[in-house]
């Protein structure tokens, strides 16, 4: 009997030691403190009563169980717009640990709402299945929003449209309507009081009753410049302000006329002219002067222009016909008289684009008007002996990574050095050798002058010797870079590229009289913390500062005071909009160069009507329900794979205890039996 007991004890010991070998790993509930509490994120402007919080906790307990700690957090800002609130929500979620439940009215529409949904699904909490959505209407037991409705979420038009060519306005409509209903409505597109087009559409509501459709409407613009385009929907299911949305669009000429003037000819001129000739939708008028003493004498006479340079015509009545001018190694004083020079300066200051393609003659002018548009205070010195590599300068002129990376791949052999840039000039690129400014942008009221202080930046890479086959790939990279900068330069001349030295445009889709924050957009990247001015056509002004939403990556401006401090909304007791001419300008610029657009401004009390739910805002996010609590009670607890001996260390201790007992019995107490 005693032997049997000892043998049984030894069997238990062997089994205890072999269990971690047979079953090395198991899944256990993670006891991390991050999973022992639950975050509830509540909008800043929402005030809950005691019974509301009890209702929230009941829903949480039914879905997750009662053995958790609830941590309440507010998101959003006072006197903010929805874009700021949901950007702040993303900020909270990026720092949150453990399961988070978002309470929201989902009253967020437009492009920013789509970006928010995508950003939400990129968070770590979403990927770990730790984000849930709880509609505020369910907490408050609000039945008002259950009626059928349609909302004009957003209007999209390509940021650059062409005069005389058809553009498409895409109007996005969302809402909740009784399933299988037949919907018919009309959308009207207009710019201020100018009618552009309308379209009647109809569709059948799907089984789930959720509407998310886009209606494409063709439009043709009859004038160039920045325009505010509005879409209004007419339907019994829509009410102001959600029956309207607006955006800004830049309309440019579909075919551009450029003037190319130069003193030459040389290979730099021929290279640039040849590339311009083959640019699509570009009419090129190119004049180059008979050779100077320092011109390339290898060019045959048959390739020289024998036409007298018509300065009085080109820089007279015909000047306004050009969308941009390239002055390549051009001696202004020799070929332009006083009147022509003044016409050129007037052209630039009224919005014309000028590119100075540097050469030995470019900066020799003594005319004070011409010198005012030069980017350098002095006359740069030309270096034909040394090689210079370009590097992009840190500036907000253009927010384009490809542009700046391309600048860093340019090399030149004919380079102007020792330029002392003027205070207002913006340095886009410098040389690595000597830190010399090499590409500069010079604002001149409405216009911009772009100066390349190198003659061979388009083909400088071809003069580098290829030492081995591996450098062929680098040669292609340099070629792509110079081509990208060239394309950017032409688009700049066509006014299809803008820059941060210009004020941004108001973005929409809806503006309210008491707004002190506005969404804006710029074609070349906004300058952070740059002062701008919001102006009305009645010459009333509000100062504002620019900033960017960190998570939604959207450009914004913060006004010193609400908009109703400078505008007068007549229909204060209604919710219809009033047309107001608004413009944004840089703080230090003359108000005469402001470009006004007619915006529909809704009165302050209309903002409360923008309370309809966007049913697609939290699409893909699990929704909590008071009556459908089908989630597992331990959803807040995460399982993880760990070694068995780590999860249950007492197994080893138990085996060692039994071994000690076995040794005591077999070797001491019952020694005579073994």
DAJO-V75293 format. One record per residue. RES is the residue in one small letter. SS is DSSP state (hx for helix, st for strand, lp for the rest). PSI is psi in degrees with one decimal (NA if undefined). NEAR is the number of other C-alpha atoms within 12 Angstrom. Layout:
# DAJO-V75293
res=RES ss=SS psi=PSI near=NEAR
res=RES ss=SS psi=PSI near=NEAR
This chain:
# DAJO-V75293
res=x ss=lp psi=-43.0 near=9
res=x ss=hx psi=-39.5 near=17
res=x ss=hx psi=-41.7 near=17
res=x ss=hx psi=-41.6 near=14
res=x ss=hx psi=-41.8 near=17
res=x ss=hx psi=-41.9 near=27
res=x ss=hx psi=-37.7 near=20
res=x ss=hx psi=-39.6 near=17
res=x ss=hx psi=-41.9 near=27
res=x ss=hx psi=-36.3 near=25
res=x ss=hx psi=-41.0 near=18
res=x ss=hx psi=-39.1 near=24
res=x ss=hx psi=-46.6 near=26
res=x ss=hx psi=-41.1 near=22
res=x ss=hx psi=-40.3 near=21
res=x ss=hx psi=-35.8 near=28
res=x ss=hx psi=-27.9 near=26
res=x ss=hx psi=-19.9 near=18
res=x ss=hx psi=-46.3 near=21
res=x ss=hx psi=-20.7 near=24
res=x ss=hx psi=-41.6 near=15
res=x ss=hx psi=-40.8 near=14
res=x ss=lp psi=83.6 near=18
res=x ss=lp psi=-33.0 near=18
res=x ss=st psi=150.2 near=18
res=x ss=st psi=163.7 near=20
res=x ss=st psi=130.0 near=17
res=x ss=st psi=160.4 near=18
res=x ss=st psi=130.4 near=19
res=x ss=lp psi=121.8 near=20
res=x ss=lp psi=15.7 near=17
res=x ss=lp psi=137.2 near=16
res=x ss=hx psi=-21.8 near=17
res=x ss=hx psi=-24.7 near=24
res=x ss=hx psi=6.6 near=30
res=x ss=lp psi=-4.7 near=27
res=x ss=st psi=165.3 near=31
res=x ss=st psi=130.6 near=36
res=x ss=st psi=134.0 near=35
res=x ss=st psi=116.3 near=36
res=x ss=st psi=119.6 near=36
res=x ss=st psi=137.4 near=34
res=x ss=st psi=142.4 near=34
res=x ss=lp psi=-35.4 near=26
res=x ss=lp psi=9.4 near=19
res=x ss=lp psi=123.2 near=23
res=x ss=lp psi=120.8 near=16
res=x ss=lp psi=142.2 near=21
res=x ss=lp psi=171.5 near=12
res=x ss=hx psi=-42.6 near=12
res=x ss=hx psi=-27.7 near=14
res=x ss=hx psi=-42.8 near=20
res=x ss=hx psi=-35.3 near=23
res=x ss=hx psi=-40.8 near=16
res=x ss=hx psi=-41.5 near=23
res=x ss=hx psi=-47.9 near=35
res=x ss=hx psi=-34.1 near=31
res=x ss=hx psi=-42.5 near=22
res=x ss=hx psi=-42.4 near=32
res=x ss=hx psi=-45.2 near=45
res=x ss=hx psi=-37.2 near=29
res=x ss=hx psi=-29.0 near=25
res=x ss=hx psi=-34.3 near=31
res=x ss=hx psi=-8.1 near=35
res=x ss=lp psi=169.0 near=25
res=x ss=lp psi=-6.7 near=20
res=x ss=lp psi=53.1 near=20
res=x ss=lp psi=161.6 near=26
res=x ss=st psi=128.5 near=23
res=x ss=st psi=129.0 near=29
res=x ss=st psi=111.6 near=23
res=x ss=st psi=133.9 near=24
res=x ss=st psi=145.0 near=23
res=x ss=st psi=142.0 near=28
res=x ss=st psi=154.8 near=30
res=x ss=lp psi=172.2 near=27
res=x ss=lp psi=155.4 near=21
res=x ss=lp psi=142.2 near=18
res=x ss=lp psi=39.8 near=23
res=x ss=lp psi=168.7 near=29
res=x ss=lp psi=162.7 near=35
res=x ss=hx psi=-35.7 near=40
res=x ss=hx psi=-40.0 near=41
res=x ss=hx psi=-40.1 near=37
res=x ss=hx psi=-46.5 near=36
res=x ss=hx psi=-24.2 near=45
res=x ss=hx psi=-40.6 near=33
res=x ss=hx psi=-35.4 near=32
res=x ss=hx psi=-43.2 near=38
res=x ss=hx psi=-35.9 near=36
res=x ss=hx psi=-41.7 near=24
res=x ss=hx psi=-42.3 near=29
res=x ss=hx psi=-30.6 near=34
res=x ss=hx psi=-22.1 near=23
res=x ss=hx psi=-12.7 near=17
res=x ss=lp psi=148.8 near=29
res=x ss=lp psi=137.1 near=27
res=x ss=lp psi=-179.0 near=35
res=x ss=st psi=138.9 near=38
res=x ss=st psi=133.8 near=46
res=x ss=st psi=123.5 near=46
res=x ss=st psi=122.3 near=41
res=x ss=st psi=128.7 near=41
res=x ss=st psi=148.6 near=38
res=x ss=lp psi=-13.7 near=33
res=x ss=lp psi=25.2 near=32
res=x ss=lp psi=69.5 near=36
res=x ss=lp psi=123.3 near=37
res=x ss=lp psi=174.3 near=42
res=x ss=lp psi=-168.9 near=37
res=x ss=hx psi=-40.3 near=29
res=x ss=hx psi=-34.5 near=33
res=x ss=hx psi=-40.3 near=32
res=x ss=hx psi=-41.3 near=25
res=x ss=hx psi=-40.9 near=25
res=x ss=hx psi=-46.1 near=36
res=x ss=hx psi=-42.3 near=32
res=x ss=hx psi=-41.1 near=22
res=x ss=hx psi=-36.6 near=28
res=x ss=hx psi=-38.1 near=36
res=x ss=lp psi=-5.6 near=27
res=x ss=lp psi=-5.9 near=20
res=x ss=lp psi=155.4 near=27
res=x ss=hx psi=-39.1 near=21
res=x ss=hx psi=-39.0 near=29
res=x ss=hx psi=-42.9 near=30
res=x ss=hx psi=-25.0 near=16
res=x ss=lp psi=10.6 near=22
res=x ss=lp psi=44.1 near=24
res=x ss=lp psi=14.7 near=34
res=x ss=st psi=133.0 near=37
res=x ss=st psi=157.7 near=38
res=x ss=st psi=133.3 near=36
res=x ss=st psi=111.2 near=33
res=x ss=st psi=133.2 near=35
res=x ss=hx psi=-33.4 near=36
res=x ss=hx psi=-31.0 near=28
res=x ss=hx psi=-36.3 near=26
res=x ss=hx psi=-44.2 near=34
res=x ss=lp psi=-3.6 near=26
res=x ss=lp psi=45.3 near=17
res=x ss=lp psi=118.4 near=15
res=x ss=lp psi=-2.3 near=14
res=x ss=hx psi=-33.3 near=15
res=x ss=hx psi=10.2 near=27
res=x ss=hx psi=-6.0 near=19
res=x ss=lp psi=156.6 near=17
res=x ss=lp psi=142.8 near=27
res=x ss=st psi=156.0 near=35
res=x ss=st psi=145.4 near=42
res=x ss=st psi=135.4 near=46
res=x ss=st psi=101.8 near=47
res=x ss=st psi=-45.5 near=46
res=x ss=st psi=161.2 near=38
res=x ss=st psi=131.6 near=43
res=x ss=st psi=128.1 near=36
res=x ss=lp psi=137.3 near=35
res=x ss=lp psi=135.5 near=22
res=x ss=lp psi=-22.2 near=30
res=x ss=st psi=120.6 near=31
res=x ss=st psi=160.1 near=34
res=x ss=st psi=137.5 near=31
res=x ss=st psi=129.4 near=23
res=x ss=lp psi=-6.2 near=17
res=x ss=lp psi=147.4 near=20
res=x ss=st psi=131.7 near=22
res=x ss=st psi=163.2 near=28
res=x ss=st psi=125.0 near=28
res=x ss=st psi=116.5 near=37
res=x ss=st psi=114.1 near=31
res=x ss=st psi=119.4 near=40
res=x ss=st psi=127.4 near=35
res=x ss=st psi=130.0 near=43
res=x ss=st psi=165.4 near=36
res=x ss=st psi=-176.7 near=39
res=x ss=st psi=122.2 near=32
res=x ss=lp psi=153.0 near=31
res=x ss=lp psi=132.2 near=22
res=x ss=lp psi=145.6 near=18
res=x ss=lp psi=13.4 near=16
res=x ss=lp psi=154.8 near=19
res=x ss=st psi=121.7 near=18
res=x ss=st psi=133.3 near=30
res=x ss=st psi=130.6 near=20
res=x ss=st psi=169.9 near=25
res=x ss=st psi=139.2 near=26
res=x ss=st psi=130.7 near=36
res=x ss=st psi=128.6 near=37
res=x ss=st psi=129.7 near=39
res=x ss=st psi=160.7 near=33
res=x ss=st psi=101.7 near=32
res=x ss=lp psi=-123.0 near=29
res=x ss=lp psi=0.8 near=20
res=x ss=st psi=118.0 near=19
res=x ss=st psi=133.4 near=19
res=x ss=st psi=-45.6 near=29
res=x ss=st psi=166.6 near=26
res=x ss=st psi=160.5 near=26
res=x ss=st psi=132.0 near=24
res=x ss=st psi=130.9 near=20
res=x ss=st psi=157.0 near=23
res=x ss=st psi=149.9 near=18
res=x ss=st psi=166.3 near=20
res=x ss=st psi=130.2 near=20
res=x ss=lp psi=133.1 near=25
res=x ss=lp psi=174.8 near=19
res=x ss=lp psi=-36.1 near=14
res=x ss=lp psi=-5.2 near=16
res=x ss=lp psi=7.3 near=24
res=x ss=st psi=130.2 near=27
res=x ss=st psi=127.8 near=35
res=x ss=st psi=91.5 near=30
res=x ss=st psi=153.2 near=27
res=x ss=st psi=129.6 near=23
res=x ss=st psi=122.7 near=31
res=x ss=st psi=127.8 near=26
res=x ss=st psi=121.2 near=28
res=x ss=st psi=139.4 near=24
res=x ss=st psi=151.7 near=32
res=x ss=st psi=126.6 near=27
res=x ss=lp psi=144.3 near=35
res=x ss=lp psi=-1.6 near=22
res=x ss=lp psi=156.9 near=21
res=x ss=lp psi=172.0 near=24
res=x ss=st psi=179.0 near=26
res=x ss=st psi=132.9 near=35
res=x ss=st psi=146.5 near=37
res=x ss=st psi=119.4 near=43
res=x ss=st psi=128.2 near=47
res=x ss=st psi=147.3 near=46
res=x ss=st psi=130.7 near=47
res=x ss=st psi=134.5 near=42
res=x ss=st psi=134.6 near=38
res=x ss=st psi=111.2 near=26
res=x ss=lp psi=151.4 near=26
res=x ss=lp psi=-13.0 near=17
res=x ss=lp psi=-0.9 near=28
res=x ss=lp psi=147.8 near=32
res=x ss=lp psi=154.9 near=27
res=x ss=lp psi=146.0 near=36
res=x ss=lp psi=-3.2 near=37
res=x ss=lp psi=7.8 near=44
res=x ss=lp psi=9.2 near=43
res=x ss=st psi=148.7 near=43
res=x ss=st psi=147.6 near=44
res=x ss=st psi=157.8 near=45
res=x ss=st psi=167.1 near=42
res=x ss=st psi=149.1 near=43
res=x ss=st psi=145.8 near=38
res=x ss=st psi=122.5 near=35
res=x ss=st psi=125.0 near=32
res=x ss=st psi=166.7 near=32
res=x ss=st psi=138.2 near=30
res=x ss=lp psi=-32.1 near=27
res=x ss=lp psi=128.3 near=25
res=x ss=st psi=139.9 near=29
res=x ss=st psi=122.3 near=33
res=x ss=st psi=143.9 near=38
res=x ss=st psi=125.2 near=37
res=x ss=st psi=113.9 near=38
res=x ss=st psi=144.8 near=40
res=x ss=st psi=157.4 near=42
res=x ss=st psi=123.7 near=39
res=x ss=lp psi=-138.4 near=35
res=x ss=lp psi=162.1 near=36
res=x ss=lp psi=179.8 near=30
res=x ss=hx psi=-30.2 near=25
res=x ss=hx psi=-43.2 near=30
res=x ss=hx psi=-47.4 near=36
res=x ss=hx psi=-37.9 near=29
res=x ss=hx psi=-47.7 near=22
res=x ss=hx psi=-44.3 near=34
res=x ss=hx psi=-41.4 near=33
res=x ss=hx psi=-40.1 near=16
res=x ss=hx psi=-37.6 near=23
res=x ss=hx psi=-34.2 near=30
res=x ss=hx psi=-32.3 near=21
res=x ss=lp psi=11.0 near=15
res=x ss=lp psi=130.3 near=23
res=x ss=lp psi=147.8 near=17
res=x ss=lp psi=36.8 near=18
res=x ss=st psi=121.9 near=25
res=x ss=st psi=118.2 near=26
res=x ss=st psi=125.7 near=31
res=x ss=st psi=110.8 near=25
res=x ss=st psi=126.8 near=31
res=x ss=st psi=130.4 near=32
res=x ss=st psi=140.7 near=35
res=x ss=st psi=150.2 near=33
res=x ss=lp psi=152.1 near=29
res=x ss=lp psi=141.2 near=24
res=x ss=lp psi=177.4 near=22
res=x ss=lp psi=-27.7 near=13
res=x ss=lp psi=13.7 near=16
res=x ss=lp psi=165.2 near=25
res=x ss=lp psi=110.8 near=20
res=x ss=lp psi=-7.1 near=17
res=x ss=lp psi=-12.6 near=15
res=x ss=lp psi=124.9 near=19
res=x ss=lp psi=153.9 near=14
res=x ss=hx psi=-28.1 near=13
res=x ss=hx psi=-18.1 near=10
res=x ss=hx psi=9.7 near=18
res=x ss=lp psi=139.2 near=24
res=x ss=lp psi=130.9 near=21
res=x ss=lp psi=9.2 near=14
res=x ss=lp psi=133.5 near=13
res=x ss=lp psi=138.5 near=15
res=x ss=lp psi=113.6 near=21
res=x ss=lp psi=68.4 near=22
res=x ss=hx psi=-37.8 near=29
res=x ss=hx psi=-29.0 near=21
res=x ss=hx psi=-47.6 near=18
res=x ss=hx psi=-38.5 near=31
res=x ss=lp psi=25.8 near=31
res=x ss=lp psi=-120.9 near=24
res=x ss=lp psi=-23.8 near=17
res=x ss=lp psi=-10.8 near=21
res=x ss=hx psi=-38.5 near=31
res=x ss=hx psi=-10.4 near=24
res=x ss=hx psi=-12.3 near=23
res=x ss=lp psi=134.7 near=34
res=x ss=lp psi=-22.5 near=38
res=x ss=st psi=158.4 near=40
res=x ss=st psi=136.4 near=46
res=x ss=st psi=116.5 near=42
res=x ss=st psi=104.1 near=40
res=x ss=st psi=115.4 near=43
res=x ss=lp psi=47.7 near=39
res=x ss=lp psi=132.1 near=37
res=x ss=lp psi=97.2 near=32
res=x ss=hx psi=-44.7 near=37
res=x ss=hx psi=-33.4 near=24
res=x ss=hx psi=-36.5 near=22
res=x ss=hx psi=-8.0 near=28
res=x ss=lp psi=131.9 near=29
res=x ss=lp psi=-178.5 near=24
res=x ss=hx psi=-42.6 near=23
res=x ss=hx psi=-43.4 near=23
res=x ss=hx psi=-37.3 near=28
res=x ss=hx psi=-43.2 near=32
res=x ss=hx psi=-36.5 near=26
res=x ss=hx psi=-39.9 near=27
res=x ss=hx psi=-44.8 near=41
res=x ss=hx psi=-41.7 near=37
res=x ss=hx psi=-39.8 near=27
res=x ss=hx psi=-45.9 near=33
res=x ss=hx psi=-46.1 near=35
res=x ss=hx psi=-17.6 near=28
res=x ss=lp psi=19.5 near=25
res=x ss=lp psi=-2.2 near=32
res=x ss=lp psi=151.8 near=35
res=x ss=st psi=131.7 near=45
res=x ss=st psi=130.0 near=44
res=x ss=st psi=122.5 near=44
res=x ss=st psi=105.7 near=41
res=x ss=st psi=103.7 near=43
res=x ss=lp psi=147.5 near=42
res=x ss=lp psi=176.9 near=39
res=x ss=lp psi=-24.3 near=33
res=x ss=lp psi=-10.4 near=33
res=x ss=lp psi=-39.4 near=40
res=x ss=lp psi=31.4 near=37
res=x ss=lp psi=0.2 near=25
res=x ss=lp psi=142.9 near=27
res=x ss=lp psi=-1.8 near=21
res=x ss=lp psi=125.0 near=23
res=x ss=hx psi=-35.1 near=18
res=x ss=hx psi=-46.0 near=25
res=x ss=hx psi=-41.0 near=35
res=x ss=hx psi=-22.8 near=27
res=x ss=lp psi=-21.3 near=29
res=x ss=lp psi=-0.3 near=41
res=x ss=lp psi=143.3 near=46
res=x ss=lp psi=-14.4 near=39
res=x ss=st psi=144.9 near=39
res=x ss=lp psi=-26.3 near=20
res=x ss=lp psi=-177.3 near=20
res=x ss=lp psi=113.6 near=26
res=x ss=lp psi=154.4 near=29
res=x ss=st psi=135.3 near=25
res=x ss=st psi=133.9 near=28
res=x ss=st psi=115.1 near=22
res=x ss=lp psi=2.9 near=18
res=x ss=lp psi=-34.1 near=12
res=x ss=lp psi=153.2 near=17
res=x ss=lp psi=137.0 near=27
res=x ss=st psi=132.9 near=37
res=x ss=st psi=137.6 near=32
res=x ss=st psi=154.4 near=39
res=x ss=st psi=139.3 near=29
res=x ss=st psi=141.5 near=35
res=x ss=lp psi=145.5 near=30
res=x ss=lp psi=108.8 near=20
res=x ss=lp psi=160.1 near=27
res=x ss=lp psi=15.1 near=28
res=x ss=lp psi=-46.8 near=37
res=x ss=lp psi=124.0 near=31
res=x ss=lp psi=75.2 near=26
res=x ss=lp psi=111.3 near=27
res=x ss=hx psi=-41.8 near=19
res=x ss=hx psi=-37.5 near=20
res=x ss=hx psi=-47.5 near=31
res=x ss=hx psi=-37.3 near=29
res=x ss=hx psi=-33.0 near=25
res=x ss=hx psi=-39.7 near=32
res=x ss=hx psi=-33.7 near=39
res=x ss=lp psi=-4.0 near=33
res=x ss=lp psi=6.9 near=36
res=x ss=lp psi=138.5 near=48
res=x ss=st psi=146.0 near=38
res=x ss=st psi=149.9 near=41
res=x ss=lp psi=-18.7 near=30
res=x ss=lp psi=95.4 near=33
res=x ss=st psi=137.2 near=39
res=x ss=st psi=126.3 near=43
res=x ss=st psi=169.6 near=38
res=x ss=lp psi=26.1 near=23
res=x ss=lp psi=130.6 near=33
res=x ss=lp psi=98.8 near=25
res=x ss=st psi=144.2 near=29
res=x ss=lp psi=161.7 near=22
res=x ss=lp psi=-39.7 near=15
res=x ss=lp psi=-10.4 near=23
res=x ss=st psi=142.5 near=31
res=x ss=st psi=121.5 near=35
res=x ss=st psi=115.8 near=36
res=x ss=st psi=-32.0 near=39
res=x ss=st psi=150.8 near=39
res=x ss=st psi=172.1 near=38
res=x ss=st psi=143.5 near=35
res=x ss=lp psi=-35.8 near=23
res=x ss=lp psi=106.4 near=19
res=x ss=lp psi=-9.2 near=19
res=x ss=lp psi=42.9 near=22
res=x ss=lp psi=133.4 near=34
res=x ss=st psi=134.2 near=38
res=x ss=st psi=-25.5 near=50
res=x ss=st psi=120.6 near=45
res=x ss=st psi=147.6 near=38
res=x ss=st psi=128.9 near=43
res=x ss=st psi=107.2 near=37
res=x ss=st psi=141.3 near=38
res=x ss=st psi=84.9 near=34
res=x ss=lp psi=-116.4 near=31
res=x ss=lp psi=-21.3 near=32
res=x ss=st psi=173.8 near=33
res=x ss=st psi=137.9 near=41
res=x ss=st psi=124.1 near=44
res=x ss=st psi=126.5 near=43
res=x ss=st psi=123.5 near=41
res=x ss=st psi=115.2 near=48
res=x ss=lp psi=48.0 near=49
res=x ss=st psi=141.9 near=44
res=x ss=lp psi=-21.2 near=41
res=x ss=lp psi=30.7 near=36
res=x ss=lp psi=-22.4 near=45
res=x ss=lp psi=-29.7 near=39
res=x ss=lp psi=14.2 near=33
res=x ss=hx psi=-32.0 near=31
res=x ss=hx psi=-23.9 near=32
res=x ss=hx psi=-15.7 near=23
res=x ss=hx psi=-1.2 near=19
res=x ss=lp psi=133.8 near=21
res=x ss=lp psi=138.6 near=13
res=x ss=lp psi=117.2 near=15
res=x ss=lp psi=-32.7 near=10
res=x ss=lp psi=172.5 near=10
res=x ss=lp psi=-25.0 near=11
res=x ss=hx psi=-24.5 near=11
res=x ss=hx psi=-7.5 near=16
res=x ss=hx psi=-40.9 near=17
res=x ss=hx psi=-38.5 near=13
res=x ss=hx psi=-35.5 near=21
res=x ss=hx psi=-40.6 near=26
res=x ss=hx psi=-37.3 near=20
res=x ss=hx psi=-43.0 near=23
res=x ss=hx psi=-38.8 near=32
res=x ss=hx psi=-45.2 near=27
res=x ss=hx psi=-37.2 near=25
res=x ss=hx psi=-46.7 near=30
res=x ss=hx psi=-34.1 near=35
res=x ss=hx psi=-38.9 near=30
res=x ss=hx psi=-43.9 near=27
res=x ss=hx psi=-37.9 near=33
res=x ss=hx psi=-46.3 near=30
res=x ss=hx psi=-41.8 near=26
res=x ss=hx psi=-39.4 near=28
res=x ss=hx psi=-42.4 near=37
res=x ss=hx psi=-41.5 near=40
res=x ss=hx psi=-34.4 near=32
res=x ss=hx psi=-43.9 near=34
res=x ss=hx psi=-31.6 near=38
res=x ss=lp psi=-0.4 near=39
res=x ss=lp psi=28.5 near=39
res=x ss=lp psi=-2.2 near=34
res=x ss=lp psi=130.2 near=31
res=x ss=lp psi=-173.9 near=39
res=x ss=lp psi=167.6 near=36
res=x ss=lp psi=-7.0 near=35
res=x ss=lp psi=-2.9 near=39
res=x ss=lp psi=151.3 near=41
res=x ss=lp psi=149.3 near=42
res=x ss=lp psi=173.6 near=42
res=x ss=st psi=148.6 near=44
res=x ss=st psi=140.3 near=42
res=x ss=lp psi=-29.8 near=41
res=x ss=lp psi=-154.9 near=40
res=x ss=lp psi=-18.1 near=43
res=x ss=lp psi=143.9 near=47
res=x ss=st psi=137.3 near=42
res=x ss=st psi=153.1 near=41
res=x ss=lp psi=-30.4 near=35
res=x ss=lp psi=10.2 near=30
res=x ss=lp psi=134.4 near=33
res=x ss=lp psi=0.4 near=29
res=x ss=st psi=135.5 near=40
res=x ss=st psi=143.1 near=41
res=x ss=st psi=137.1 near=42
res=x ss=st psi=169.4 near=38
res=x ss=st psi=145.1 near=34
res=x ss=lp psi=150.5 near=39
res=x ss=lp psi=-16.2 near=35
res=x ss=lp psi=8.4 near=30
res=x ss=lp psi=130.8 near=32
res=x ss=lp psi=147.3 near=37
res=x ss=lp psi=117.3 near=32
res=x ss=lp psi=140.0 near=28
res=x ss=lp psi=22.6 near=19
res=x ss=lp psi=133.2 near=28
res=x ss=st psi=133.6 near=30
res=x ss=st psi=170.1 near=39
res=x ss=st psi=128.5 near=37
res=x ss=st psi=125.9 near=47
res=x ss=st psi=150.9 near=37
res=x ss=st psi=163.7 near=30
res=x ss=lp psi=-10.0 near=24
res=x ss=lp psi=15.2 near=16
res=x ss=lp psi=42.1 near=19
res=x ss=lp psi=142.6 near=21
res=x ss=st psi=149.3 near=29
res=x ss=st psi=130.3 near=31
res=x ss=st psi=151.3 near=29
res=x ss=st psi=158.8 near=32
res=x ss=st psi=145.7 near=33
res=x ss=st psi=148.6 near=38
res=x ss=st psi=170.5 near=28
res=x ss=st psi=135.3 near=28
res=x ss=lp psi=124.1 near=30
res=x ss=lp psi=-37.1 near=22
res=x ss=lp psi=-38.9 near=28
res=x ss=lp psi=-13.6 near=29
res=x ss=lp psi=49.6 near=25
res=x ss=lp psi=140.7 near=29
res=x ss=st psi=137.9 near=37
res=x ss=st psi=162.6 near=39
res=x ss=st psi=145.0 near=43
res=x ss=st psi=115.4 near=33
res=x ss=st psi=149.2 near=31
res=x ss=lp psi=-33.8 near=24
res=x ss=lp psi=160.8 near=24
res=x ss=lp psi=158.2 near=28
res=x ss=hx psi=-30.9 near=34
res=x ss=hx psi=-2.0 near=29
res=x ss=hx psi=-15.5 near=21
res=x ss=lp psi=-5.8 near=28
res=x ss=lp psi=153.5 near=32
res=x ss=lp psi=109.2 near=25
res=x ss=lp psi=119.6 near=27
res=x ss=lp psi=-44.5 near=19
res=x ss=lp psi=65.7 near=18
res=x ss=lp psi=-30.1 near=20
res=x ss=lp psi=6.6 near=13
res=x ss=lp psi=-178.4 near=20
res=x ss=lp psi=14.5 near=28
res=x ss=lp psi=158.3 near=30
res=x ss=st psi=160.8 near=37
res=x ss=st psi=132.8 near=30
res=x ss=st psi=126.7 near=30
res=x ss=st psi=134.9 near=31
res=x ss=st psi=118.5 near=30
res=x ss=st psi=153.5 near=37
res=x ss=st psi=148.6 near=39
res=x ss=st psi=134.9 near=44
res=x ss=st psi=160.7 near=37
res=x ss=st psi=146.8 near=36
res=x ss=lp psi=-32.3 near=26
res=x ss=lp psi=14.8 near=20
res=x ss=lp psi=155.5 near=23
res=x ss=lp psi=135.8 near=20
res=x ss=hx psi=-16.0 near=26
res=x ss=hx psi=-18.0 near=20
res=x ss=hx psi=8.0 near=24
res=x ss=lp psi=144.0 near=34
res=x ss=lp psi=107.7 near=33
res=x ss=lp psi=146.7 near=29
res=x ss=st psi=147.8 near=34
res=x ss=st psi=111.1 near=32
res=x ss=st psi=137.1 near=39
res=x ss=st psi=117.8 near=39
res=x ss=st psi=125.1 near=41
res=x ss=st psi=145.1 near=41
res=x ss=lp psi=162.5 near=34
res=x ss=hx psi=-38.5 near=32
res=x ss=hx psi=-11.1 near=23
res=x ss=hx psi=-21.5 near=30
res=x ss=hx psi=-31.8 near=30
res=x ss=hx psi=-18.8 near=18
res=x ss=hx psi=-13.5 near=26
res=x ss=lp psi=56.5 near=35
res=x ss=lp psi=10.5 near=29
res=x ss=lp psi=149.0 near=38
res=x ss=lp psi=134.8 near=34
res=x ss=lp psi=101.6 near=34
res=x ss=lp psi=-7.4 near=37
res=x ss=lp psi=3.5 near=29
res=x ss=lp psi=-43.2 near=36
res=x ss=lp psi=34.1 near=36
res=x ss=lp psi=127.6 near=20
res=x ss=lp psi=-6.6 near=18
res=x ss=lp psi=126.2 near=29
res=x ss=st psi=131.8 near=24
res=x ss=st psi=131.9 near=31
res=x ss=lp psi=146.4 near=33
res=x ss=lp psi=139.8 near=30
res=x ss=lp psi=-32.8 near=26
res=x ss=lp psi=-6.0 near=15
res=x ss=lp psi=61.2 near=14
res=x ss=lp psi=75.3 near=20
res=x ss=lp psi=11.0 near=20
res=x ss=lp psi=149.5 near=22
res=x ss=lp psi=144.4 near=17
res=x ss=lp psi=-26.2 near=19
res=x ss=lp psi=32.9 near=26
res=x ss=lp psi=-22.8 near=33
res=x ss=lp psi=-6.9 near=40
res=x ss=lp psi=127.9 near=28
res=x ss=lp psi=134.9 near=24
res=x ss=st psi=144.1 near=17
res=x ss=st psi=154.3 near=16
res=x ss=st psi=122.4 near=16
res=x ss=st psi=158.5 near=19
res=x ss=st psi=143.3 near=19
res=x ss=hx psi=-39.5 near=25
res=x ss=hx psi=-23.4 near=25
res=x ss=hx psi=-41.0 near=17
res=x ss=hx psi=-37.8 near=22
res=x ss=lp psi=73.3 near=21
res=x ss=lp psi=-18.2 near=17
res=x ss=hx psi=-19.0 near=16
res=x ss=hx psi=-46.0 near=23
res=x ss=hx psi=-41.3 near=24
res=x ss=hx psi=-38.7 near=16
res=x ss=hx psi=-41.1 near=21
res=x ss=hx psi=-40.1 near=26
res=x ss=hx psi=-36.0 near=21
res=x ss=hx psi=-45.3 near=19
res=x ss=hx psi=-36.8 near=27
res=x ss=hx psi=-40.2 near=27
res=x ss=hx psi=-41.5 near=19
res=x ss=hx psi=-42.8 near=22
res=x ss=hx psi=-43.7 near=30
res=x ss=hx psi=-37.5 near=21
res=x ss=hx psi=-42.5 near=16
res=x ss=hx psi=-46.4 near=23
res=x ss=hx psi=-30.3 near=23
res=x ss=hx psi=-18.6 near=16
res=x ss=hx psi=-64.0 near=14
res=x ss=hx psi=-46.3 near=15
res=x ss=lp psi=37.6 near=18
res=x ss=hx psi=-33.5 near=15
res=x ss=hx psi=-15.1 near=11
res=x ss=hx psi=-4.5 near=14
res=x ss=lp psi=NA near=16
